[in-house]
Amino acid sequence: MRNEAMERLSVLVGPWRTTMRNAWFLEPADLEVPGSATVEWLGDAFVVFRWTMEGDVGTATSEMVMVLGRSDTRVAFTALYHDERGVCRVFAMTFEDSKWILSREDPDMFQRFIADVEPHRVAGRWEASEDHGSTWRKDFDLIFERA
């Protein structure tokens, strides 16, 4: 039986076309990098998110996987992240009222993803802070459109 709180993530399930844009690390500044994502249930307990970007992505990763889950006792979502560089990260996650937020506060840097979720579109941005959250810089915008 699927957890009621996890059921909220059903809006993410399915195939997506993605666009990364406004990345500070890409030239020219208006470069748009297309990609695709698939989101599917792993049993009734987890959501697996796979995203691939096409073409030159500069210093960004071109393939990543996140597994979204939930701790009932902590009343909290968690996202486990991995990419082709071998990077592994843990993000705290909220998913309420069409707002999806991933965040981590690790010694190397703070990072967050803030997105507005609609049934056929997710519009978000990745941000980073190297001063423990005092100031933030946008890394890039990330748009998902239902395929």
Order of alpha helices (4+ residues) and beta strands (2+ residues): alpha-beta-beta-beta-beta-beta-beta-beta-beta-beta-beta
